[in-house]
Amino acid sequence: MLDMSFSEIAVIGVVALVVLGPERLPKVARTAGHLFGRLQRYVATVKADINREMDTSELAKIKQEIQDAAKSFEQSVQQHANIVEKETSAISQAIEKQAPSPAAGEVSNHRQDSMLAEQESGLHETASSNPAAQIGAPADRVSSVQAGARAASDYPVQAGLDFGIEPARISSST
């Protein structure tokens, strides 16, 4: 504020008393106090508005940075999901190629055995969706691949916080 000593304020008070007189001095002092209070409130409002604008611009920058990071993370997850999907399909194809072709009677027995084993382990699937049953491959070799494919395809990958980003979904093409 203003740098005034007590003696300077006393001189201003004496001059005001002489110029205005004892009758008008209290009214003028009261009016000057009100005007000074309004001036202080106005300055405080302007400062608050400036600070609010600065905070808003900083928040907009932070929001943009977070959105960019979320997009980058989503793209990374999608790339990894595609890699996992390709590896899963390559493993499935390799298993299909390596599986021997059993006789027709052996296939139905093997299907029943694999279905019983899967029911016991809680992984029962129909014969049309079970590649092991379709090609007659040993169920233990294919079930671990299926479990990995099922885990990858049934659960969404969370791509970020709540930034309007849809969770990525991995689907197998076996």
Protein Blocks (a to p, Z undefined) as FASTA:
>chain_A
ZZddfklmmmmmmmmmmmnopmlmmmmmmmmmmmmmmmmmmmmmmmmmmmmmmmmmmmmm
mmmmmmmmmmmmmmmmmmmmmmmmmmmmmmmmmmmmmpccddfklmmmmmmmmmmmmmmn
opaccfklmmklmnopafklmmmmmmmmmmmmmpccdfbdcehpacdddddfZZ
